Amino acid sequence: MTGPVRQEVLSGIRSEEVFEALHEKLSSFHCLETLPGDYVLAARFFNLCRSHGVAGSHIDMLICATAHSYDVPIFTTDPDFSGYARHLPIRMHDPE
């Protein structure tokens, strides 16, 4: 799990008790370190998607870059990532 994903999952939880419980459960997931080159790759991915008319957020591109660097699939229900995958060298997790 990347840091931005962990942050997004934990954001918006109003109850401190629920936040702490979820934080504890997420701690069992290994945190993929974001390296300096991942930020450069994220910018390249952003520009590549944009050149194909696909808008993406900087955080989404950082998630794509980090997943690519670690050669791991992206597990998400966000349909934007399927659009990115048509233009970027990323893999999507197939639950089947």
ABEGO torsion letter per residue (X at the ends): XBAAAAAAAABGBABAAAAAAAAAAAAABBBBBBBAAAAAAAAAAAAAAAAAGBBBBAAAAAAAAAAAAAGBBBBBABAAAAAAAAABBBBBBBAX
